[in-house]
Amino acid sequence: MSFIAWLIIGGLAGWIAGNIMRGGGFGILGNIGVGVVGAIVGGFLFSLLGLQAGGFIGSLVTSIVGAVVLLWVVAKVKQG
């Protein structure tokens, strides 16, 4: 069950981050990929800041923050 929740959170986070950063999602697999990597990035950033988020909503927020940061970094790397 946790694997399915992980995919759902990843898909939602990737879709939301895609809409925030570029105005659209990346397709189902792209959204999941961005969301899962974003969850790792967000977890790392939250731990650096001493923050902790639990439950479904907390995991989703962490993933969205990480995915937005990930997409921002990718956009900056592509520019220069």
DSSP file (Angstrom, degrees, kcal/mol; ACC not computed):
  #  RESIDUE AA STRUCTURE BP1 BP2  ACC     N-H-->O    O-->H-N    N-H-->O    O-->H-N    TCO  KAPPA ALPHA  PHI   PSI    X-CA   Y-CA   Z-CA
    1    1 A M     >        0   0    0      0, 0.0     4,-2.1     0, 0.0     5,-0.2   0.000 360.0 360.0 360.0 -36.3    0.0    0.0    0.0
    2    2 A S  H  >  +     0   0    0      1,-0.2     4,-2.3     2,-0.2     5,-0.1   0.841 360.0  56.3 -67.9 -31.1    2.8    2.5    0.7
    3    3 A F  H  > S+     0   0    0      2,-0.2     4,-2.0     1,-0.2    -1,-0.2   0.906 108.2  47.3 -64.6 -41.6    4.2    2.0   -2.8
    4    4 A I  H  > S+     0   0    0      2,-0.2     4,-2.4     1,-0.2    -2,-0.2   0.909 112.1  49.5 -66.2 -42.2    0.9    3.0   -4.3
    5    5 A A  H  X S+     0   0    0     -4,-2.1     4,-2.9     1,-0.2     5,-0.2   0.887 108.6  54.1 -63.2 -37.9    0.7    6.0   -2.0
    6    6 A W  H  X S+     0   0    0     -4,-2.3     4,-2.5     1,-0.2    -2,-0.2   0.903 110.0  46.6 -61.9 -42.7    4.2    6.9   -3.0
    7    7 A L  H  X S+     0   0    0     -4,-2.0     4,-2.7     2,-0.2    -2,-0.2   0.888 113.0  49.3 -66.9 -39.6    3.3    6.9   -6.7
    8    8 A I  H  X S+     0   0    0     -4,-2.4     4,-2.6     2,-0.2     5,-0.2   0.940 113.4  45.6 -65.4 -46.5    0.1    8.9   -6.1
    9    9 A I  H  X S+     0   0    0     -4,-2.9     4,-2.9     1,-0.2     5,-0.2   0.918 114.0  50.1 -62.7 -43.2    2.0   11.5   -4.1
   10   10 A G  H  X S+     0   0    0     -4,-2.5     4,-2.5    -5,-0.2    25,-0.3   0.915 111.7  47.7 -61.2 -44.1    4.7   11.6   -6.7
   11   11 A G  H  X S+     0   0    0     -4,-2.7     4,-2.2     2,-0.2    -2,-0.2   0.926 115.1  44.6 -63.3 -45.6    2.2   12.0   -9.5
   12   12 A L  H  X S+     0   0    0     -4,-2.6     4,-2.8     2,-0.2     5,-0.2   0.929 114.6  48.5 -64.6 -45.1    0.3   14.8   -7.7
   13   13 A A  H  X S+     0   0    0     -4,-2.9     4,-2.8    -5,-0.2     5,-0.2   0.915 112.8  47.9 -63.5 -42.9    3.5   16.6   -6.7
   14   14 A G  H  X S+     0   0    0     -4,-2.5     4,-2.4    17,-0.3    -1,-0.2   0.903 113.4  47.8 -63.5 -41.7    5.0   16.4  -10.2
   15   15 A W  H  X S+     0   0    0     -4,-2.2     4,-2.0    -5,-0.2    -2,-0.2   0.930 114.7  45.1 -65.4 -46.0    1.7   17.7  -11.8
   16   16 A I  H  X S+     0   0    0     -4,-2.8     4,-2.2     2,-0.2    -2,-0.2   0.929 114.7  48.1 -64.8 -45.1    1.4   20.6   -9.3
   17   17 A A  H  X S+     0   0    0     -4,-2.8     4,-2.8    -5,-0.2     5,-0.3   0.896 110.3  52.7 -63.0 -39.5    5.1   21.5   -9.6
   18   18 A G  H  X>S+     0   0    0     -4,-2.4     4,-2.3    -5,-0.2     6,-1.5   0.889 110.4  47.7 -61.9 -39.5    4.8   21.4  -13.4
   19   19 A N  H  X5S+     0   0    0     -4,-2.0     4,-0.6     4,-0.3    -1,-0.2   0.863 114.2  47.1 -69.7 -35.4    1.8   23.7  -13.3
   20   20 A I  H  <5S+     0   0    0     -4,-2.2    -2,-0.2    -5,-0.2    -1,-0.2   0.927 121.6  34.2 -69.2 -45.0    3.6   26.1  -11.0
   21   21 A M  H  <5S+     0   0    0     -4,-2.8    -2,-0.2    -5,-0.2    -3,-0.2   0.813 138.8   4.8 -87.7 -32.0    6.9   26.2  -12.9
   22   22 A R  H  <5S-     0   0    0     -4,-2.3    -3,-0.2    -5,-0.3    -2,-0.1   0.387  97.3-103.3-138.9   4.6    5.9   25.9  -16.5
   23   23 A G  S  <<S+     0   0    0     -5,-0.7    -4,-0.3    -4,-0.6     2,-0.3   0.602  91.3  46.9  86.5  11.0    2.1   26.0  -16.8
   24   24 A G  S    S-     0   0    0     -6,-1.5    -2,-0.2    -7,-0.1    -3,-0.1  -0.977  77.6-100.4-171.9 164.0    1.5   22.3  -17.4
   25   25 A G        -     0   0    0     -2,-0.3   -10,-0.1    -7,-0.1     3,-0.1  -0.069  25.6-124.1 -82.7-172.0    2.4   18.7  -16.4
   26   26 A F        -     0   0    0      1,-0.5     4,-0.5     2,-0.1     3,-0.1   0.149  59.2 -87.7-119.7  15.4    4.8   16.3  -17.9
   27   27 A G     >  -     0   0    0      3,-0.2     4,-3.0     1,-0.1    -1,-0.5  -0.120  57.8 -68.2  86.9 164.1    2.5   13.3  -18.6
   28   28 A I  H  > S+     0   0    0      1,-0.2     4,-2.1     2,-0.2     5,-0.2   0.908 134.5  40.5 -60.9 -47.1    1.8   10.6  -16.0
   29   29 A L  H  > S+     0   0    0      2,-0.2     4,-2.5     1,-0.2    -1,-0.2   0.891 116.4  50.2 -71.1 -38.2    5.2    9.0  -15.9
   30   30 A G  H  > S+     0   0    0     -4,-0.5     4,-2.8     2,-0.2     5,-0.2   0.908 110.5  50.2 -63.8 -42.1    7.0   12.4  -16.1
   31   31 A N  H  X S+     0   0    0     -4,-3.0     4,-2.6     2,-0.2   -17,-0.3   0.920 111.7  47.7 -61.7 -44.4    4.9   13.7  -13.2
   32   32 A I  H  X S+     0   0    0     -4,-2.1     4,-2.8    -5,-0.2     5,-0.2   0.930 113.2  48.6 -63.3 -44.4    5.6   10.6  -11.1
   33   33 A G  H  X S+     0   0    0     -4,-2.5     4,-2.4     2,-0.2     5,-0.3   0.937 114.0  44.8 -61.0 -48.0    9.4   10.9  -11.9
   34   34 A V  H  X S+     0   0    0     -4,-2.8     4,-2.4     1,-0.2    -1,-0.2   0.902 115.5  49.2 -62.9 -40.7    9.5   14.6  -11.0
   35   35 A G  H  X S+     0   0    0     -4,-2.6     4,-1.9   -25,-0.3    -2,-0.2   0.894 111.5  47.3 -67.1 -40.6    7.5   14.1   -7.9
   36   36 A V  H  X S+     0   0    0     -4,-2.8     4,-1.6     2,-0.2    -2,-0.2   0.935 116.3  43.3 -68.7 -45.7    9.5   11.1   -6.6
   37   37 A V  H  X S+     0   0    0     -4,-2.4     4,-2.5    -5,-0.2    -2,-0.2   0.895 113.0  54.7 -64.8 -37.9   12.8   12.9   -7.2
   38   38 A G  H  X S+     0   0    0     -4,-2.4     4,-3.4    -5,-0.3    -2,-0.2   0.849 103.2  55.8 -62.1 -34.5   11.2   16.1   -5.7
   39   39 A A  H  X S+     0   0    0     -4,-1.9     4,-2.4     2,-0.2    -1,-0.2   0.895 109.2  46.5 -64.5 -39.3   10.3   14.1   -2.6
   40   40 A I  H  X S+     0   0    0     -4,-1.6     4,-2.1     2,-0.2    -2,-0.2   0.941 116.1  44.4 -66.9 -47.0   14.0   13.2   -2.2
   41   41 A V  H  X S+     0   0    0     -4,-2.5     4,-2.7     2,-0.2    -2,-0.2   0.930 115.2  48.6 -62.8 -46.0   15.1   16.8   -2.8
   42   42 A G  H  X S+     0   0    0     -4,-3.4     4,-3.0     1,-0.2     5,-0.2   0.897 110.0  51.3 -62.7 -41.4   12.4   18.2   -0.5
   43   43 A G  H  X S+     0   0    0     -4,-2.4     4,-2.0    -5,-0.2    -1,-0.2   0.899 111.8  47.8 -61.8 -40.4   13.2   15.7    2.3
   44   44 A F  H  X S+     0   0    0     -4,-2.1     4,-2.0     2,-0.2    -2,-0.2   0.937 114.3  45.9 -64.6 -47.2   16.8   16.7    2.1
   45   45 A L  H  X S+     0   0    0     -4,-2.7     4,-1.8     1,-0.2    -2,-0.2   0.913 112.3  50.5 -63.9 -42.9   16.0   20.4    2.1
   46   46 A F  H  X>S+     0   0    0     -4,-3.0     5,-3.0     1,-0.2     4,-0.6   0.893 109.7  50.9 -63.0 -38.7   13.5   20.1    5.0
   47   47 A S  H ><5S+     0   0    0     -4,-2.0     3,-0.6    -5,-0.2    -1,-0.2   0.876 107.5  53.4 -67.6 -35.5   16.1   18.2    7.0
   48   48 A L  H 3<5S+     0   0    0     -4,-2.0    -1,-0.2     1,-0.2    -2,-0.2   0.870 112.6  44.6 -63.2 -35.4   18.7   20.9    6.4
   49   49 A L  H 3<5S-     0   0    0     -4,-1.8    -1,-0.2    -5,-0.1    -2,-0.2   0.499 115.8-115.8 -86.6  -4.5   16.2   23.5    7.7
   50   50 A G  T <<5 +     0   0    0     -3,-0.6     2,-0.2    -4,-0.6    -3,-0.2   0.720  68.8 139.7  76.9  21.2   15.2   21.3   10.7
   51   51 A L      < -     0   0    0     -5,-3.0     2,-0.4    -6,-0.2    -1,-0.3  -0.651  32.5-167.7 -97.7 155.0   11.6   20.9    9.4
   52   52 A Q        -     0   0    0     -2,-0.2     2,-0.4    -3,-0.1    -9,-0.0  -0.992   4.7-173.0-144.0 133.8    9.5   17.8    9.5
   53   53 A A        -     0   0    0     -2,-0.4     2,-0.3     5,-0.1    -7,-0.0  -0.995  10.3-172.1-129.3 129.6    6.2   17.0    7.8
   54   54 A G     >  +     0   0    0     -2,-0.4     4,-1.0     4,-0.1     3,-0.1  -0.756  40.7  27.6-119.0 165.3    4.2   13.9    8.4
   55   55 A G  H  > S-     0   0    0     -2,-0.3     4,-2.2     3,-0.2     5,-0.2  -0.126 101.2 -55.6  79.7-178.0    1.2   12.2    6.9
   56   56 A F  H  > S+     0   0    0      2,-0.2     4,-2.3     1,-0.2    -1,-0.2   0.929 136.0  45.2 -64.4 -48.3   -0.2   12.4    3.4
   57   57 A I  H  > S+     0   0    0      2,-0.2     4,-2.7     1,-0.2     5,-0.2   0.910 113.6  50.0 -66.1 -42.3   -0.5   16.2    3.2
   58   58 A G  H  X S+     0   0    0     -4,-1.0     4,-2.4     1,-0.2    -1,-0.2   0.902 112.0  47.8 -62.6 -41.3    3.0   16.7    4.8
   59   59 A S  H  X S+     0   0    0     -4,-2.2     4,-2.4     2,-0.2    -1,-0.2   0.893 111.9  50.6 -65.1 -39.6    4.5   14.3    2.3
   60   60 A L  H  X S+     0   0    0     -4,-2.3     4,-2.5     2,-0.2    -2,-0.2   0.924 111.3  47.3 -64.4 -45.0    2.7   16.0   -0.6
   61   61 A V  H  X S+     0   0    0     -4,-2.7     4,-2.6     2,-0.2     5,-0.2   0.923 112.6  49.5 -62.9 -44.6    3.9   19.5    0.5
   62   62 A T  H  X S+     0   0    0     -4,-2.4     4,-2.4     1,-0.2    -1,-0.2   0.920 112.8  47.5 -59.6 -44.4    7.5   18.2    0.9
   63   63 A S  H  X S+     0   0    0     -4,-2.4     4,-2.6     2,-0.2    -2,-0.2   0.888 111.4  50.1 -65.3 -40.5    7.4   16.6   -2.5
   64   64 A I  H  X S+     0   0    0     -4,-2.5     4,-2.6     2,-0.2     5,-0.2   0.932 111.3  48.3 -64.9 -45.9    5.9   19.7   -4.2
   65   65 A V  H  X S+     0   0    0     -4,-2.6     4,-2.3     1,-0.2    -2,-0.2   0.942 114.8  45.8 -59.8 -47.4    8.6   22.0   -2.6
   66   66 A G  H  X S+     0   0    0     -4,-2.4     4,-2.6    -5,-0.2    -1,-0.2   0.889 112.6  50.0 -62.9 -40.2   11.3   19.6   -3.7
   67   67 A A  H  X S+     0   0    0     -4,-2.6     4,-2.7     2,-0.2    -1,-0.2   0.886 110.3  50.1 -67.8 -38.7    9.9   19.2   -7.2
   68   68 A V  H  X S+     0   0    0     -4,-2.6     4,-2.3     2,-0.2    -2,-0.2   0.927 112.6  47.0 -64.2 -44.3    9.6   23.0   -7.7
   69   69 A V  H  X S+     0   0    0     -4,-2.3     4,-2.5    -5,-0.2    -2,-0.2   0.923 112.2  51.2 -62.0 -43.7   13.2   23.4   -6.6
   70   70 A L  H  X S+     0   0    0     -4,-2.6     4,-2.4     1,-0.2    -2,-0.2   0.930 111.7  45.8 -59.1 -47.7   14.3   20.6   -8.9
   71   71 A L  H  X S+     0   0    0     -4,-2.7     4,-2.3     1,-0.2    -1,-0.2   0.859 111.7  52.7 -66.1 -35.1   12.5   22.2  -11.9
   72   72 A W  H  X S+     0   0    0     -4,-2.3     4,-2.2     2,-0.2    -1,-0.2   0.926 110.7  46.8 -65.0 -44.5   13.9   25.6  -11.0
   73   73 A V  H  X S+     0   0    0     -4,-2.5     4,-2.4     2,-0.2    -2,-0.2   0.919 112.1  50.3 -63.9 -43.4   17.5   24.2  -10.9
   74   74 A V  H  X S+     0   0    0     -4,-2.4     4,-2.2     1,-0.2    -1,-0.2   0.906 110.3  50.5 -61.7 -41.2   16.9   22.3  -14.2
   75   75 A A  H  X S+     0   0    0     -4,-2.3     4,-1.5     1,-0.2    -1,-0.2   0.896 111.1  48.6 -64.0 -39.6   15.6   25.5  -15.9
   76   76 A K  H  X S+     0   0    0     -4,-2.2     4,-1.4     2,-0.2    -2,-0.2   0.886 111.2  49.8 -67.6 -38.8   18.7   27.4  -14.6
   77   77 A V  H  < S+     0   0    0     -4,-2.4    -2,-0.2     1,-0.2    -1,-0.2   0.887 109.8  51.2 -66.5 -38.8   21.1   24.7  -15.9
   78   78 A K  H  < S+     0   0    0     -4,-2.2    -1,-0.2     1,-0.2    -2,-0.2   0.838 107.5  54.8 -66.4 -32.9   19.4   24.7  -19.3
   79   79 A Q  H  <        0   0    0     -4,-1.5    -1,-0.2    -5,-0.2    -2,-0.2   0.866 360.0 360.0 -69.7 -36.4   19.7   28.5  -19.6
   80   80 A G     <        0   0    0     -4,-1.4    -2,-0.2    -5,-0.1    -3,-0.2   0.415 360.0 360.0-134.9 360.0   23.4   28.7  -19.0
